[in-house]
């Protein structure tokens, strides 16, 4: 049984400023029902409970294959074991020089532009470029991928099922071409990550087309928007916090911690889904078996019950409380890659510029669900 509607995730308030709206919900109604999401958990403790009690809060939220995001153990365990090696320390060390080169190349192209929209001119092209580099995909796919991501976000917001299925079809066709090219070239696993996935064996057989396509979809469609949002949030935060900006330029070893702490305050990912496998009580609400659950990352990481002065940047926080990359069995396997990409992005910006500023009278425009961060972020880079 569902509750009466406690909130409307598509209201003007949420549309205008997701963070403020979710903060208000956490205080007013921390476990809240809506038509769009089912039950949303806004508190850190409730989100953490759902992450850890994965038998009760299942990831099998739809009939579509989603490897391994949409799986529970035992399937999840074997597929997860197959993808984890792609984010090992050795893989990350091997990718770092290419990641740095792609980032420098991308940033050098915009250094002399007097004023630009950071999202469309820098962070989205950056995220697409490094992700394509990681997967071994050609340059030519980048523009199409950006367009695909933006259309997919618009269709998700509008809940436009026919557009969503058309978009999914386009993606399948693109992946089909990439896989076919590798098959025709007889590409072995050493060729690139895409070819390597095509040779991976799970439960005694090679991953099938649908499984490889799902993995690649999650690593691109799912993550490029998040990486882009994250990069924009960090740049914007430092534009507004010049002392911290100066300190991080001086003490580069603090950058990794700082990026995670900034993204705790301003989350780049809005939510993830679950479904209940039995009746549960959470936050004083009775939730029946089979109900949709949404874990609100942005709100959980701003919960004053866990983080004193949650909106303040602090160097003395316990990083293990930060749910930026989740927790439990579904904790983000791509976190080492995301962290590497964001670190390289900021280091390269520091190397190539003396600073940056938001032009007066041109405030950033916030992104709205399902995206986070900025839809547009006017910016002036000061070339070194
Ligand atoms: C700033 C960037 C990123 C953030 C904030 C982020 C955050 C998250 C979070 C919170 C989860 C847990 C979801 C849940 O419990 O339902 C997750 C899962 C996942 N992430 Fe990331 N992620 C990022 C980048 C990446 C990248 C670059 C990749 C791969 C290329 C990736 C691949 C995945 C996969 C496959 C899962 C599902 C894991 C599972 O179900 O076992 N993520 N991510």
Boltz pocket constraint, residues with backbone or C-beta under 6 A from the ligand:
constraints:
  - pocket:
      binder: B
      contacts: [[A, 51], [A, 67], [A, 68], [A, 69], [A, 70], [A, 71], [A, 80], [A, 218], [A, 219], [A, 220], [A, 223], [A, 226], [A, 227], [A, 230], [A, 268], [A, 269], [A, 272], [A, 273], [A, 297], [A, 323], [A, 324], [A, 325], [A, 326], [A, 327], [A, 329], [A, 330], [A, 331], [A, 332], [A, 333], [A, 334], [A, 335], [A, 337], [A, 338]]
      max_distance: 6.0
